[in-house]
């Protein structure tokens, strides 16, 4: 009988949450699909493999710089952003901030933090390592630390990150990083001459 009341109570709470009515403190209104956590956690566990892949991918993208330049980076932005959003959304639950720092944060996207903290966890991480705002979600920064320990350049997590530039939201960080690397390479070649 007690179990039946609990089941009925849980169903009622779900209906209230769906209707926008009051939701108790232990239930986050921003709760994400648990499936997303599992893919995100897979990415953190395989951060070294993804770091290697990213280095190869970035090198290949840089080799395509003449093509991006011929097409025009602005014209390439929309299709590249479309692909980037799907790939990074699947693997990292990416929020497309336009300033990706996954290679510095153990392949755990800090924009998944409900507080969007870019330089480490808040003081509210629960004893089990979960988020204080979304109790069912593992803290993004706890996972970032775990992922960074697997990576070759894992100490990059110690670098202080700049605040998010909101004007870059929904733009391709792949193209921006490639353009910056090409400009840096060009400046290096010009300096040697």
Buried (B, 14 or more C-beta within 10 A) or exposed (E): EEEEEEEEEEEEBEEBBEEEEEBEEEBBEEEBEEEBBEBBBEBBBBBBEBBEEBEEEBEEBBEEBEEBEEEEBEEBBEEBBEEBBEEBBEBBBBBBBBBBBBBBBBBBBBBBBBEEBBBBBBEEBEEEBBBBBBBEBBBBBBBBBBBBEBBEEBEBBEEEBEEBEEEBEEBBBBBBBBBEBBEEEEEEEEEEE
